[in-house]
Amino acid sequence: MKGNPYFIYENDQRDQETIQAQSKIINQICDKNKQIFEQYVHKQLIQIEKNLKNQEKQEVTQMNFDDGRYVFYRDNYKNHMHFELQKKCIILIQGIPGGLYYYSRLEKGIGDKLCRVVNFYAPGFDKKDERRGNFCGTLDELIQLINDFMENLKIEKAIFVMHSVGGLIGKSFAAQKPQKVEALVQIATVPITKWNGVRLCEQIDSKYYSINDSITKESFFSNQFREKYQLVYDQSKQKLDNLSNEEKQLLGPILQFNFIDTINFLKLRMSYPGKIYEILHKMRQVDKTIPRMLVYSSQDQLMQQNLQEQEIFLFVVAQNAVKRRNTQKILNQMALDEFNFSANYIFRYDDATHIVQHEKGIEIGILIKHFVSQLQFTEILIEKSKL
């Protein structure tokens, strides 16, 4: 990576004293939030269990564009007459490996009466060939696709809910199209410094698939490369299956990647000249006025805790972070921070792994519902200058 101006994001640049000090602050906030929301979540869980049978499953729809692109999605818009928040829209962006009901438990927590909820299945993440019309799978193409998708559905602004690699897509979209993003909900998303998960993918690419950063973009998108890569992938699958249980546990969901998953994540990482480092740089430029809710796990081996907390501190907790105040009291019995809205929605789970969106899905959905319902009662806090 010599000569890459973004290589500084290879490792956490903070010293240990700073890491520990920031972690302490964030964990105190998380512990407070857990205690504050505990009773609220418990009551909601009881109610949801009673109504689960009444929730409808939305059918998958295909949206076609004139240039040959197409995308699959699910949408609860047919219930719009019953929405509590008519002007709000949530767009769910899943990680890898994706699936039809990747967010099924989380959706149960949100319910079907809050607002419009759209599941966006990025090309390739839907287990199908990502090459559609002029769409080849680069990050910029994906950002443009989401933009066009929103315009077709007449969605002016959305709250993006993302997990894992979905965060790379959602935060990159927010960096380029901030006017289209009302808020970000990050659930164990890729952080803003190179993380363990991508290191493991790179190790597999190099050791088993003979792919490294020296590959050119031109060869990467050719059919010849794809065919060769498919052959190597098939041959290497058996070797990966024969890894020890300890090695398999370390790789976690990465072992579940099929060929389409693998090549699409590789394409995303190779989209820019600065590769993953340039993407990390762009994600650091996301407009700080966009409110965030952040969920992470202390047991996540792929998106390690200290890097999750680095981003939380930078965008929510730090003194120079843009803060929002609540313009009305949030549920009198809840002692929330009225002068830093996003600080109320930082949650750490110590009994979940990287797939926290599944393991704690309903609970996280309940918390998202509260976050979204309060967004309209916030405004940016402009601190008075000291004379």
LINQUIVEN-V495816 format. One record per residue. N is the residue number from 1. RES is the residue in three letters. PSI is psi in whole degrees, -180 to 180 (999 if undefined). Layout:
[[N/RES/PSI] [N/RES/PSI]]
This chain:
[[1/MET/16] [2/LYS/133] [3/GLY/-7] [4/ASN/114] [5/PRO/-15] [6/TYR/7] [7/PHE/-15] [8/ILE/-21] [9/TYR/10] [10/GLU/-40] [11/ASN/161] [12/ASP/121] [13/GLN/-6] [14/ARG/149] [15/ASP/166] [16/GLN/-36] [17/GLU/-42] [18/THR/-44] [19/ILE/-48] [20/GLN/-40] [21/ALA/-44] [22/GLN/-39] [23/SER/-41] [24/LYS/-44] [25/ILE/-47] [26/ILE/-40] [27/ASN/-32] [28/GLN/-40] [29/ILE/-44] [30/CYS/-44] [31/ASP/-40] [32/LYS/-46] [33/ASN/-40] [34/LYS/-45] [35/GLN/-42] [36/ILE/-41] [37/PHE/-8] [38/GLU/-51] [39/GLN/-40] [40/TYR/-48] [41/VAL/-42] [42/HIS/-45] [43/LYS/-41] [44/GLN/-39] [45/LEU/-43] [46/ILE/-44] [47/GLN/-41] [48/ILE/-42] [49/GLU/-33] [50/LYS/-29] [51/ASN/3] [52/LEU/-39] [53/LYS/-21] [54/ASN/-10] [55/GLN/131] [56/GLU/148] [57/LYS/130] [58/GLN/140] [59/GLU/152] [60/VAL/133] [61/THR/146] [62/GLN/128] [63/MET/124] [64/ASN/141] [65/PHE/155] [66/ASP/-24] [67/ASP/12] [68/GLY/-11] [69/ARG/152] [70/TYR/158] [71/VAL/148] [72/PHE/147] [73/TYR/163] [74/ARG/148] [75/ASP/134] [76/ASN/22] [77/TYR/-26] [78/LYS/-16] [79/ASN/11] [80/HIS/-27] [81/MET/-19] [82/HIS/3] [83/PHE/137] [84/GLU/-36] [85/LEU/92] [86/GLN/-28] [87/LYS/2] [88/LYS/147] [89/CYS/131] [90/ILE/130] [91/ILE/123] [92/LEU/126] [93/ILE/117] [94/GLN/167] [95/GLY/-155] [96/ILE/137] [97/PRO/134] [98/GLY/-174] [99/GLY/164] [100/LEU/-42] [101/TYR/45] [102/TYR/-38] [103/TYR/25] [104/SER/-44] [105/ARG/-39] [106/LEU/-40] [107/GLU/-34] [108/LYS/-37] [109/GLY/-38] [110/ILE/-38] [111/GLY/173] [112/ASP/14] [113/LYS/-8] [114/LEU/-59] [115/CYS/-176] [116/ARG/133] [117/VAL/121] [118/VAL/126] [119/ASN/115] [120/PHE/120] [121/TYR/101] [122/ALA/140] [123/PRO/132] [124/GLY/-40] [125/PHE/-14] [126/ASP/15] [127/LYS/14] [128/LYS/162] [129/ASP/128] [130/GLU/-16] [131/ARG/112] [132/ARG/110] [133/GLY/-128] [134/ASN/-1] [135/PHE/124] [136/CYS/-15] [137/GLY/11] [138/THR/162] [139/LEU/-42] [140/ASP/-38] [141/GLU/-38] [142/LEU/-41] [143/ILE/-43] [144/GLN/-37] [145/LEU/-44] [146/ILE/-41] [147/ASN/-48] [148/ASP/-36] [149/PHE/-46] [150/MET/-41] [151/GLU/-40] [152/ASN/-35] [153/LEU/4] [154/LYS/40] [155/ILE/111] [156/GLU/-36] [157/LYS/146] [158/ALA/158] [159/ILE/116] [160/PHE/122] [161/VAL/125] [162/MET/147] [163/HIS/140] [164/SER/-126] [165/VAL/-22] [166/GLY/-29] [167/GLY/-32] [168/LEU/-41] [169/ILE/-50] [170/GLY/-43] [171/LYS/-32] [172/SER/-39] [173/PHE/-44] [174/ALA/-34] [175/ALA/-35] [176/GLN/-31] [177/LYS/58] [178/PRO/-28] [179/GLN/-15] [180/LYS/1] [181/VAL/118] [182/GLU/-37] [183/ALA/164] [184/LEU/131] [185/VAL/111] [186/GLN/119] [187/ILE/104] [188/ALA/47] [189/THR/164] [190/VAL/135] [191/PRO/-168] [192/ILE/12] [193/THR/149] [194/LYS/132] [195/TRP/167] [196/ASN/-41] [197/GLY/-45] [198/VAL/-31] [199/ARG/-42] [200/LEU/-40] [201/CYS/-41] [202/GLU/-38] [203/GLN/-42] [204/ILE/-44] [205/ASP/-43] [206/SER/-47] [207/LYS/-39] [208/TYR/-31] [209/TYR/-2] [210/SER/41] [211/ILE/136] [212/ASN/-176] [213/ASP/-7] [214/SER/-11] [215/ILE/141] [216/THR/154] [217/LYS/-38] [218/GLU/-46] [219/SER/-32] [220/PHE/-36] [221/PHE/5] [222/SER/152] [223/ASN/-35] [224/GLN/-44] [225/PHE/-43] [226/ARG/-44] [227/GLU/-42] [228/LYS/-42] [229/TYR/-40] [230/GLN/-42] [231/LEU/-47] [232/VAL/-40] [233/TYR/-48] [234/ASP/-39] [235/GLN/-32] [236/SER/-17] [237/LYS/-40] [238/GLN/-40] [239/LYS/-40] [240/LEU/-37] [241/ASP/-26] [242/ASN/7] [243/LEU/157] [244/SER/160] [245/ASN/-35] [246/GLU/-43] [247/GLU/-39] [248/LYS/-39] [249/GLN/-37] [250/LEU/-40] [251/LEU/-26] [252/GLY/-131] [253/PRO/-20] [254/ILE/-34] [255/LEU/-18] [256/GLN/-5] [257/PHE/130] [258/ASN/-174] [259/PHE/-43] [260/ILE/-44] [261/ASP/-47] [262/THR/-47] [263/ILE/-31] [264/ASN/-39] [265/PHE/-37] [266/LEU/-42] [267/LYS/-44] [268/LEU/-45] [269/ARG/-27] [270/MET/10] [271/SER/-31] [272/TYR/159] [273/PRO/-36] [274/GLY/6] [275/LYS/-141] [276/ILE/-31] [277/TYR/-35] [278/GLU/-36] [279/ILE/-43] [280/LEU/-40] [281/HIS/-44] [282/LYS/-38] [283/MET/-25] [284/ARG/-14] [285/GLN/5] [286/VAL/138] [287/ASP/121] [288/LYS/-10] [289/THR/-11] [290/ILE/119] [291/PRO/151] [292/ARG/149] [293/MET/135] [294/LEU/132] [295/VAL/134] [296/TYR/169] [297/SER/137] [298/SER/-12] [299/GLN/13] [300/ASP/116] [301/GLN/-16] [302/LEU/-44] [303/MET/84] [304/GLN/151] [305/GLN/-45] [306/ASN/-32] [307/LEU/-32] [308/GLN/-43] [309/GLU/-29] [310/GLN/-47] [311/GLU/-41] [312/ILE/-45] [313/PHE/-46] [314/LEU/-45] [315/PHE/-17] [316/VAL/-45] [317/VAL/-34] [318/ALA/155] [319/GLN/-34] [320/ASN/8] [321/ALA/143] [322/VAL/125] [323/LYS/149] [324/ARG/143] [325/ARG/154] [326/ASN/132] [327/THR/-6] [328/GLN/158] [329/LYS/133] [330/ILE/110] [331/LEU/100] [332/ASN/-34] [333/GLN/-2] [334/MET/117] [335/ALA/70] [336/LEU/162] [337/ASP/113] [338/GLU/-12] [339/PHE/5] [340/ASN/84] [341/PHE/-51] [342/SER/-26] [343/ALA/-22] [344/ASN/-14] [345/TYR/46] [346/ILE/121] [347/PHE/128] [348/ARG/132] [349/TYR/128] [350/ASP/-5] [351/ASP/34] [352/ALA/163] [353/THR/-156] [354/HIS/-30] [355/ILE/43] [356/VAL/-28] [357/GLN/-20] [358/HIS/-48] [359/GLU/-34] [360/LYS/27] [361/GLY/-50] [362/ILE/-44] [363/GLU/-44] [364/ILE/-38] [365/GLY/-41] [366/ILE/-43] [367/LEU/-38] [368/ILE/-42] [369/LYS/-43] [370/HIS/-44] [371/PHE/-50] [372/VAL/-40] [373/SER/-23] [374/GLN/-10] [375/LEU/-39] [376/GLN/-14] [377/PHE/32] [378/THR/157] [379/GLU/154] [380/ILE/131] [381/LEU/117] [382/ILE/109] [383/GLU/139] [384/LYS/136] [385/SER/144] [386/LYS/127] [387/LEU/999]]
